[in-house]
Every structure is written in C-alpha cells, then in structure tokens.
Amino acid sequence: MFLSVFDMFKVGVGPSSSHTMGPMVAAARFLDKIRAAPFAPAGVKGSLHGSLAFTGVGHATDRATILGLAGFLPESYDHEKAEETLAQIRETQTLRPEGLPELRFHPKDDLIFDFGPNLAGHANGMILMATDAQGDVILQETYYSIGGGFVLTEDELAQGRDTDDGAPVPYPFKSAAEMLEMAETSGKSIAQMKRANEEARGGAENLRTGVAKIWQVMSDCIDRGLATDGILPGGLQVKRRAKGIHEALLAERGTNLSAPHKINDWMSVYAMAVNEENAAGGQVVTAPTNGAAGVVPAVIRYWLDHVPGASSDRVEDFLLTASAIGGLVKFNASISGAEAGCQAEVGSAAAMGAAGLAAVLGGTPEQIENAAEIALEHHLGMTCDPVKGLVQVPCIERNGLGAIKAVSAASLALRGDGTHLVPLDACIETMRQTGADMSEKYKETSLGGLAVNVPNC
C-alpha cells in the first residue's frame, strides 16, 4: 500500500475537501472524458446526491462543480477569475472549457440537488452527463468524493481502495503492525521509511521541494487567519476570532500573571486561524481534509514557536510521519466525515499531529504509534453535524481542541516506552465500525445534532 505525502496533504481551496475540492476535481475529470469521446457534445448537466446534496449549498458544492466544468482546479484556483467566470456563466448560460465547443449549461436547471437515497458507492456521490443538441444524454459518469479531495469513478471504487499500479516501494506497510515490524527490522524511523517510499516514486528533489511548499502554504494560511477579522460568509454571522485572540495573547506575553494553561490558547488560535480561512473559501492544505485542516499546522507552529530546540529542518520528518499515519487511517477506515463522522476528520488529523510531534521530539516508532492511537481513541464516536452545512460551527473550535489533544497525546506517549494495551490498528478498525453504525443524520448531512438544535438563521 502506498499513499503519498502529497495525497494526504494537497493544496486546495475551502471550505471542504470532499464537498468543494472533490466535486471540482470530478468535473475536471469529466471534461477530460468528454475530450476523449468520439463526438461533440452540445451541453452538460449533473446531479448531486447524499451529503453532497444535503450540505452542498453550505459547502459551495454547486459552485465548485460549475467551476470544475469550466476548467478550474483546486491547486491553481484563482478567486477573482472564478467570480468573473461564474458571472459569465449565469449571464450566457454556457460553459467554455478549453479544448471543447461551447456547452449549454443553465446553473439552476442543469445541476440538481437530489435529496433521495444515497448512491450505492458512497455518501458523497455525483452524476455528470454530456448531452447532444436535442438534450439527450450521450455520455455519463458517476463520481464519488471519498474524502480529502480524493475522487473515484464508480468503476474505480468497485475495483477496490488498494489499487496501486505504481513502482514498488521498499516499505509497503498496510497496517501499523507492519509499519512497526519494518521499522524494527530495518532500524529506520517511520519518517525514514516514508521518505524512502516517496523517493522511490518521485525522487528526492521532488519530495524536498514539494514538502517545503506544503508547509509554506500551511504557515501562510495561519498568518492570514491571524491577521484577518470580520464576519464569515454563509449567513450564520460567525465572527472571526483568531485575530483578536492572537493579539490578546501577544499583549499578555512576558507578564507574571499568565496562567500555564494559556498555552492551550496558542494551540487553538493557530488551528482556528486556518479553519477560519477555510470557512472563507481561502487556500488551505488538506490535512487530511479541509474540515480538519487546522490541526496539523497548528501542532507544527506550536512546536516551532513554543518548544525549545525545535527546528524548521525537521518539519519534513513531521509531515512524513503524519502522512504515514493518515495513510493507514484512510486505507483501513476513512477520512470522510460523510462516511464516518468527524472522528474520521479531526480524529484522524489529531492522530497525524500527535505522531508527527512525537517523531520530532525524539519518539521511537512504538511511542509514535502510541501517540497516534491515544489521539484517535479519544475522538471515537465524534459526529459531523455542521450547522447550516457550513464548515464553521462546530468545525473551527473543534480543530483547536484537536490540536490540544494531539499535543497531549504525544506528550503522554513520550512518558512511556511505547507499550500499551490498544494497538493503533484496533483503534482504526473501531473507528471504521463506529462510522458504519453511526446514524446518517450525524454524518455531514446537517440533519441531526447541533445542526438542528442551534438556530441557524
């Protein structure tokens, strides 16, 4: 099994990796399918199903799908150009993607929110169609946005999640138990094994520059969030708080009256800064998703700014270790809130952050695995119930608490020798089972929990 660090950490656009980035990617893939077809279509249309329908408006799924059909991609997203393109589409009721004829598309009529049963493959399903001049469907594909910006067609999903046709890697662990066994046999750290796998696929320079870019985007996102105030879009009138909290923390530095627990506020404000940016539709890095994008960068910034001896030279080790843990969770369970609740998003992110921090603080592979397990275990059962379908309440604060849990889990694990009762593999499987048993109304549909018990208008 091989999931790249660049699979787990992808530069994209808010507010959701599965509901915004995924549909945009799916639509772009459908354009490629049309380009490869032996006929010239006259129009396109589509339908959104399951969680993509129920919380699609709050997650800007319709907007993302339309932009994807116009040729936009998350990694190169330009907000100003996107606004211009959307206005043009509304006015002309046509799409003009590169390499294709002008396509008829009426935003209100040709993209349907289907609130019926989910499609068979996943809670996040969408169907895209190309039509001829008479409006008859001549090409159709079903896509599933399975979390973290990952998209599979119906056929790809049916083939199995472990499909990997790339070059062999030296440490192809599929479980935490295999990971620890390989670490013991090789004498390498988790980061060293992950680095060897990445270099076998993409080369050392690609890894170095790519990981540096990931951290730069994460760090820039924190800085933007700490510098920006105002009201978040969406209608809930949620006020950005990171800037004000950060300014207060800076003003309180150096005083003798500062309580020790105030360090928790630093961890929280870094995470909240990211998720306020995400909620506003800004550029973020999936970690492993947009809804959980604040945890990992917050833990890294906490470590760099507040822990003696921290060095930016070790950020690569942090991210490689974190991606190894995230890959195990995705492969053996899920990182999708629509599939398994927020335990799959913030819970996975906390496990990744705990593992990365334990690694750069000198933890053994066993201690790192223990840190990840502690963090994930204490998110088990967490539901995904965003108010009004927006990635704001409870998502923003939840990332702050996820970062605190990650740091606490790493610290607790480092106080031991790595031996513990519950293996990470058992915890991941428990998360999978819990997600399968969880009511659909608590899995990113906004049909239960806080979403129905908090006034949202």
C-alpha positions, 0 to 999 in steps of 0.5 A: 500500500502506498499513499503519498505525502502529497495525497494526504496533504494537497493544496486546495481551496475551502471550505471542504475537501470532499464537498468543494475540492472533490466535486471540482476535481470530478468535473475536471475529470469529466471534461477530460472524458468528454475530450476523449469521446468520439463526438461533440457534445452540445451541453452538460448537466449533473446531479448531486446526491447524499451529503453532497446534496444535503450540505452542498449549498453550505459547502459551495458544492454547486459552485465548485462543480460549475467551476470544475466544468469550466476548467478550474482546479483546486491547486491553481484556483484563482478567486477573482477569475472564478467570480468573473467566470461564474458571472459569465456563466449565469449571464450566457448560460454556457460553459467554455472549457478549453479544448471543447465547443461551447456547452449549454449549461443553465446553473439552476436547471442543469445541476440538481440537488437530489435529496433521495437515497444515497448512491450505492458507492458512497455518501458523497456521490455525483452524476455528470452527463454530456448531452447532444443538441436535442438534450439527450444524454450521450455520455455519463459518469458517476463520481464519488468524493471519498474524502480529502479531495480524493475522487473515484469513478464508480468503476474505480471504487468497485475495483477496490481502495488498494489499487496501486499500479505504481513502482514498488516501494521498499516499505509497503506497510498496510497496517501499523503492525507492519509499519512497526515490524519494518521499522524494527527490522530495518532500524529506520524511523517511520519518517525514514521509511516514508521518505524512502517510499516517496523517493522511490516514486518521485525522487528526492528533489521532488519530495524536498521541494514539494514538502517545503511548499506544503508547509509554506502554504500551511504557515501562510494560511495561519498568518492570514487567519491571524491577521484577518477579522470580520464576519464569515460568509454563509449567513450564520454571522460567525465572527472571526476570532483568531485575530483578536485572540492572537493579539490578546495573547501577544499583549499578555506575553512576558507578564507574571500573571499568565496562567500555564494553561494559556498555552492551550490558547496558542494551540487553538488560535493557530488551528482556528486561524486556518479553519477560519480561512477555510470557512472563507473559501481561502487556500488551505492544505488538506490535512487530511481534509479541509474540515480538519485542516487546522490541526496539523499546522497548528501542532507544527507552529506550536512546536516551532514557536513554543518548544525549545530546540525545535527546528524548521529542518525537521518539519519534513520528518513531521509531515512524513510521519503524519502522512504515514499515519493518515495513510493507514487511517484512510486505507483501513477506515476513512477520512470522510466525515460523510462516511464516518463522522468527524472522528474520521476528520479531526480524529484522524488529523489529531492522530497525524499531529500527535505522531508527527510531534512525537517523531520530532521530539525524539519518539521511537516508532512504538511511542509514535504509534502510541501517540497516534492511537491515544489521539484517535481513541479519544475522538471515537464516536465524534459526529459531523453535524455542521450547522447550516452545512457550513464548515464553521460551527462546530468545525473551527473550535473543534480543530483547536481542541484537536490540536490540544489533544494531539499535543497531549497525546504525544506528550503522554506517549513520550512518558512511556516506552511505547507499550500499551494495551490498544494497538493503533490498528484496533483503534482504526478498525473501531473507528471504521465500525463506529462510522458504519453504525453511526446514524446518517443524520450525524454524518455531514448531512446537517440533519441531526445534532447541533445542526438542528438544535442551534438556530441557524438563521 
